[in-house]
Amino acid sequence: MKEERSYNREGAAFDKGETFSGVPYELGLTAAQMQAVRRVYDQYLRDIIHPQW
């Protein structure tokens, strides 16, 4: 059976299904929040430029 684990920057093993593996939790939350704001902003720009979309 093939080993499916990887290792984070501290050398600890993690499963490929883990989110933000190797990234500090608070930094991961900040990145997710920034992505959410970016999506809203991108939609706003699309509505201005191409209202029919």
C-alpha positions, 0 to 999 in steps of 0.5 A: 500500500502506498504511503499517502502522507506528506510532511509539513515544514516542522517535519510532522506528518499530515494527511493530504485532506488537511486544509492549510497543512503547515500554515499557522492557523491564524494565517490560514484564517486571514488568507480565507477571509481575504479570499472572500473579500476578493471574490465580492470585489471581483463580482462587483467589478464584473457587474460594473464592466459587464452587467449582463453576466 
